[in-house]
């Protein structure tokens, strides 16, 4: 893995940019880093800091395997300070948005490295990288005579634990062995017990209350281990990464965050608007923006050119959850919807625009309209504006805007005079 060079992190002269260095000893490691991050214009650089969001950085990419190096300009998008890194069991550093032209940078890197960077890295590299990251929170494994179940602890005490299992249910009264893993060190604690209660909760999740049973000679061992887990959890809940969305966009920031932690909650705000993205183990568990949810909400937030984000390590799940879906697939779909909105020129309609219905023309053409166009027409008749129509219809915003444009072209509706 590329490592920062300590001398490059010394305090700069007044008015000078800070400098960081990443060194790549092998061509294969550089190729993977290029396809996973550099090609997307983002990069996580280990560093003890201090750094500030939007700070300009001169980053030296040291291609040790070829004996060449290049300096590129970057801007700090988010910061993981050393205390936060220690709490999360990960690396301190900064997420940079690269300020270089992507095609020129690729050509220069190919020339310096002697590599062809046109082909993407093999699929699965990103998943393996995420899996290799340090765990956050207390992982738990439940062992019974019938099998083993993996989950996460929602609460834990000396007397027992509340454990969430995904689409798995263990009958009340079942004798179990609970195996807790430390998030900071390679240690485990095994405690016998039984299932006291079982409650279905969030979509697919089932909460199991477990009562611990352990002899008196293990009291010190069990209590000290659980004290450690609780102290870590308190520290983790105080740890927040925050910053501006800026020109890099939420998509690039989210990509960087999932490389930092396997799970967490991203709160995104712009003025009075606030959205939430909850992810865990490469799955989106919850994504909302106002009354809109899922990929449609994610796509809208991807289009924001300004705003703020906060990343919390805990999972802030609401009562109403969408069906979990693969994180990378959701991000890809949201990006496609965002690009589609850009292509259709959504600026011709403002969110506050409303319509007058030309009743005779609408009645004449209604049978020839598509189901989506008929649905959009019905809301337009009721006086809904563009924003409200897009909110209440399940299809992506681009499809709603296309339907509105088609109805305008066919003379079924016209913009209401202001």
C-alpha positions in Angstrom: 0.0 0.0 0.0 1.2 3.5 -0.7 2.6 5.2 2.4 3.1 8.9 3.2 6.6 10.2 3.4 7.1 11.9 6.8 9.6 14.6 5.5 7.0 15.9 3.0 4.6 16.6 5.8 6.7 19.3 7.6 5.2 22.7 8.1 5.3 24.8 4.9 6.6 28.3 4.7 4.1 31.1 5.1 1.9 31.3 2.0 3.2 28.0 0.6 1.0 25.0 0.0 1.4 21.9 2.2 3.0 18.9 0.4 2.2 15.2 0.8 3.8 12.2 -0.8 2.5 8.7 -1.8 5.0 6.1 -2.9 4.2 3.0 -4.9 6.8 0.3 -4.9 5.0 -2.0 -7.4 3.3 -1.4 -10.7 0.3 -3.5 -9.8 -0.4 -1.6 -6.6 -0.2 1.7 -8.6 -2.5 0.3 -11.3 -5.1 -0.7 -8.7 -5.0 2.7 -7.0 -5.3 4.5 -10.3 -8.4 2.6 -11.4 -10.1 2.7 -7.9 -9.4 6.4 -7.1 -7.1 8.5 -9.2 -9.1 7.9 -12.4 -12.2 9.2 -10.6 -10.4 12.4 -9.5 -10.3 11.4 -5.8 -7.6 10.0 -3.5 -7.2 9.1 0.2 -3.8 10.1 1.4 -2.5 8.9 4.9 -1.3 11.9 6.9 -1.2 13.0 10.6 -2.2 16.5 9.5 -3.3 19.0 10.6 -5.5 19.7 7.6 -8.6 21.7 6.8 -11.4 21.2 4.3 -10.8 23.1 0.9 -7.1 23.4 1.7 -4.9 23.2 -1.4 -2.3 20.4 -1.4 0.7 19.6 -3.6 0.7 15.8 -3.8 3.8 14.0 -5.1 3.0 10.6 -6.6 6.3 8.7 -6.3 6.4 5.8 -8.7 9.2 3.9 -7.0 8.9 1.0 -9.4 9.9 3.2 -12.3 12.1 5.7 -10.6 9.8 8.6 -11.7 7.5 11.0 -9.8 4.9 13.7 -10.5 3.4 16.5 -8.5 -0.3 17.1 -8.8 -2.6 19.7 -7.2 -5.4 18.6 -4.9 -8.0 20.1 -2.6 -9.0 18.6 0.8 -12.6 17.3 0.7 -12.6 15.7 4.1 -10.3 15.0 7.0 -9.8 12.0 9.3 -7.9 13.3 12.3 -5.7 11.0 14.4 -8.2 10.7 17.3 -10.9 9.7 14.9 -8.6 7.3 13.1 -7.7 5.7 16.5 -11.3 5.4 17.5 -12.2 3.8 14.1 -9.2 1.5 13.8 -8.3 3.1 10.5 -5.7 5.5 9.0 -5.5 9.2 9.7 -5.4 11.3 6.5 -7.2 13.4 4.0 -9.5 12.7 1.1 -8.3 14.8 -1.8 -10.2 16.0 -4.9 -7.6 16.1 -7.7 -7.5 19.4 -9.6 -5.8 18.1 -12.7 -7.3 17.4 -16.1 -8.1 13.6 -16.0 -7.0 12.8 -19.6 -3.7 14.8 -19.4 -3.0 13.2 -16.0 -3.5 9.8 -17.4 -1.2 10.4 -20.3 1.5 11.7 -18.1 1.2 8.8 -15.7 1.3 6.3 -18.5 4.5 7.9 -19.8 6.1 8.0 -16.4 5.0 4.5 -15.3 5.4 2.7 -18.6 1.9 1.2 -18.0 -1.3 1.3 -20.1 -4.0 2.6 -17.8 -6.9 2.2 -20.2 -8.2 -1.0 -18.8 -10.0 -1.0 -15.5 -8.9 -3.0 -12.5 -10.4 -6.5 -12.2 -13.9 -6.5 -10.7 -14.0 -7.2 -7.0 -10.9 -5.2 -6.1 -12.9 -2.5 -4.3 -14.9 -5.1 -2.4 -11.7 -6.8 -1.3 -10.2 -3.5 -0.2 -13.3 -2.7 1.9 -13.3 -6.1 3.5 -9.6 -5.6 4.5 -10.4 -2.5 6.5 -10.5 -2.6 10.3 -13.9 -3.5 11.7 -15.9 -0.9 13.5 -18.2 -1.7 16.5 -18.5 -5.1 18.1 -18.9 -7.9 15.6 -20.8 -10.9 17.0 -21.3 -14.5 16.1 -24.1 -16.6 17.6 -23.4 -20.4 17.7 -26.1 -23.0 18.3 -26.4 -26.7 17.6 -28.2 -25.9 14.4 -25.5 -23.5 13.0 -23.8 -20.2 13.2 -25.3 -16.7 12.7 -23.4 -13.4 12.2 -24.8 -10.1 13.3 -24.1 -6.8 15.1 -24.6 -5.7 18.7 -27.3 -3.0 19.2 -26.6 -3.0 22.9 -24.4 -4.9 25.4 -24.0 -5.1 29.2 -22.5 -7.5 31.7 -25.8 -9.4 31.9 -26.4 -9.8 28.2 -26.7 -8.3 24.7 -29.2 -7.2 22.1 -28.1 -8.7 18.8 -29.4 -7.9 15.3 -29.4 -10.7 12.8 -30.1 -10.3 9.1 -33.1 -12.5 8.0 -32.3 -15.1 10.7 -34.4 -16.0 13.7 -33.3 -18.2 16.7 -36.2 -19.6 18.8 -36.7 -18.2 22.3 -35.1 -20.5 24.9 -32.4 -21.7 22.6 -29.0 -22.2 24.3 -26.4 -20.2 22.5 -22.7 -19.3 22.6 -22.1 -15.6 21.9 -18.7 -14.8 20.4 -17.8 -11.1 20.6 -14.9 -9.6 18.6 -13.0 -6.5 19.6 -12.9 -3.7 17.0 -9.4 -2.7 18.0 -7.4 -5.9 18.7 -7.5 -9.5 17.5 -9.3 -10.8 20.6 -12.6 -12.6 21.1 -14.8 -13.3 24.1 -17.0 -16.4 24.1 -19.9 -16.4 26.6 -22.7 -19.0 27.0 -26.3 -17.9 27.3 -29.8 -18.3 25.9 -32.3 -16.4 23.8 -34.8 -14.5 26.1 -36.8 -12.7 23.4 -37.0 -12.1 19.7 -38.4 -9.1 17.9 -38.7 -8.4 14.1 -37.6 -4.8 13.5 -36.2 -3.1 10.4 -36.7 -4.6 7.0 -35.2 -8.1 7.3 -33.5 -7.5 10.7 -34.5 -9.5 13.8 -33.4 -8.4 17.3 -32.5 -11.2 19.7 -32.2 -10.5 23.4 -29.5 -12.8 24.9 -28.9 -13.5 28.6 -25.3 -14.3 29.5 -24.4 -17.2 31.8 -20.8 -17.3 33.1 -19.1 -18.6 36.3 -17.8 -16.3 39.0 -14.2 -16.9 38.1 -14.8 -15.2 34.7 -16.4 -12.0 36.0 -13.2 -9.9 35.7 -12.5 -11.3 32.2 -16.1 -10.6 30.9 -16.6 -7.2 32.6 -13.2 -5.8 31.4 -13.9 -6.9 27.8 -17.4 -5.4 27.8 -16.1 -2.2 29.5 -13.7 -1.9 26.6 -16.4 -2.3 24.0 -18.6 0.2 25.6 -15.8 2.8 25.9 -15.0 2.3 22.2 -18.6 2.7 21.2 -18.9 6.0 23.1 -15.7 7.3 21.5 -16.9 6.2 18.1 -20.3 7.9 18.4 -18.6 11.2 19.1 -16.4 10.8 16.0 -17.7 12.8 13.1 -16.2 13.5 9.7 -17.6 16.7 8.1 -17.0 19.0 5.2 -18.3 20.9 2.2 -19.7 19.0 -0.8 -18.0 21.4 -3.2 -17.2 20.8 -6.8 -16.2 17.2 -6.2 -19.9 16.3 -5.6 -21.5 13.9 -3.1 -20.8 10.9 -5.3 -17.0 11.3 -5.0 -17.3 12.0 -1.3 -19.4 8.9 -0.7 -16.9 6.8 -2.6 -14.2 8.0 -0.3 -16.2 7.4 2.9 -16.9 3.8 2.0 -13.2 3.3 1.6 -12.7 4.6 5.1 -15.4 2.6 7.0 -17.5 -0.5 6.3 -20.7 1.1 7.7 -22.1 4.4 8.8 -24.5 7.3 8.2 -24.0 10.3 5.9 -26.1 13.3 6.7 -26.3 15.8 3.7 -27.7 19.3 3.9 -28.3 22.2 1.6 -30.1 25.1 3.1 -33.2 23.7 4.7 -33.0 20.4 2.8 -31.5 17.4 4.6 -30.9 13.9 3.3 -29.6 10.7 4.9 -27.7 7.8 3.5 -27.1 4.7 5.7 -24.8 1.9 4.4 -23.3 -1.2 5.8 -21.1 -4.0 4.3 -21.6 -2.7 0.7 -25.4 -2.4 1.1 -27.5 0.8 1.2 -29.9 0.3 4.0 -31.7 3.6 4.0 -31.6 6.7 1.7 -34.0 9.6 2.1 -34.4 13.3 1.0 -37.7 14.8 2.2 -40.5 12.4 1.1 -38.3 10.8 -1.6 -36.3 7.7 -0.9 -34.0 5.2 -2.6 -31.9 5.8 -5.7 -34.2 8.7 -6.7 -33.2 10.6 -3.4 -29.5 9.6 -3.9 -29.6 11.0 -7.5 -31.0 14.3 -6.3 -28.2 14.7 -3.7 -25.6 13.7 -6.3 -26.7 16.8 -8.4 -26.0 19.2 -5.5 -23.1 21.5 -6.3 -23.0 23.0 -2.8 -23.9 21.9 0.7 -22.4 20.1 3.7 -22.0 16.5 4.7 -21.4 14.8 8.1 -20.3 11.1 8.4 -21.2 9.2 11.6 -20.0 5.7 12.3 -23.3 4.5 13.9 -26.2 3.4 11.8 -29.0 5.9 12.2 -31.9 3.8 10.9 -35.4 5.1 10.8 -38.7 3.2 11.1 -39.4 3.0 7.4 -36.6 1.4 5.4 -36.2 0.7 1.7 -35.2 -2.8 0.6 -31.4 -3.0 1.0 -29.5 -2.9 -2.3 -25.8 -3.1 -3.4 -24.1 0.1 -2.7 -22.1 0.3 -5.9 -25.2 -0.5 -8.0 -27.2 2.3 -6.2 -24.4 4.8 -6.8 -24.2 3.8 -10.4 -27.9 4.1 -10.9 -27.9 7.5 -9.2 -25.1 8.7 -11.4 -27.0 7.6 -14.5 -30.1 9.4 -13.4 -28.0 12.5 -12.7 -26.4 12.4 -16.1 -29.8 11.9 -17.8 -31.2 15.0 -16.1 -28.2 16.9 -17.4 -28.8 15.7 -21.0 -32.5 16.6 -21.2 -31.8 20.1 -20.1 -34.0 20.2 -17.0 -33.5 24.0 -16.7 -36.4 24.6 -19.1 -38.7 23.7 -16.2 -38.3 25.3 -12.8 -39.3 23.3 -9.7 -42.0 25.9 -8.8 -43.6 25.9 -12.3 -47.2 24.8 -12.4 -49.6 24.2 -15.3 -52.9 25.0 -16.9 -54.7 22.1 -18.4 -56.1 22.3 -22.0 -59.0 20.0 -21.2 -60.2 19.3 -24.8 -56.7 18.5 -26.1 -55.9 16.4 -23.0 -59.1 14.4 -23.4 -58.5 13.9 -27.1 -55.0 12.5 -26.6 -55.4 10.7 -23.3 -55.7 7.2 -24.7 -52.5 7.6 -26.7 -50.5 8.8 -23.7 -48.1 6.5 -21.9 -49.1 5.4 -18.3 -46.5 7.7 -16.9 -47.7 10.7 -19.0 -51.3 10.0 -17.8 -50.2 9.9 -14.2 -48.2 13.2 -14.6 -51.2 14.8 -16.4 -53.5 13.9 -13.5 -51.2 15.6 -11.0 -50.9 18.6 -13.2 -54.7 18.9 -13.4 -54.8 18.9 -9.6 -52.5 21.9 -9.6 -49.2 20.2 -8.5 -46.1 22.1 -9.4 -43.0 20.4 -11.0 -41.3 19.7 -7.7 -44.4 18.1 -6.2 -45.1 16.0 -9.2 -41.6 14.6 -9.2 -41.8 13.9 -5.4 -45.0 11.8 -5.6 -44.2 9.8 -8.7 -41.9 6.8 -8.2 -40.0 7.1 -11.6 -36.8 9.0 -11.7 -36.8 12.8 -12.1 -35.6 12.6 -15.6 -38.5 10.5 -16.7 -41.0 12.8 -15.0 -39.4 15.9 -16.8 -39.6 14.0 -20.1 -43.3 13.3 -19.6 -44.0 16.9 -18.7 -42.1 18.1 -21.8 -44.1 15.6 -24.0 -47.4 16.9 -22.5 -46.3 20.5 -23.2 -45.3 19.7 -26.8 -48.6 17.9 -27.5 -50.6 20.8 -26.1 -52.2 18.9 -23.2 -50.9 21.4 -20.7 -49.2 24.8 -20.7 -47.1 26.7 -18.2 -49.3 28.8 -15.9 -48.8 32.5 -16.4 -47.1 34.1 -13.4 
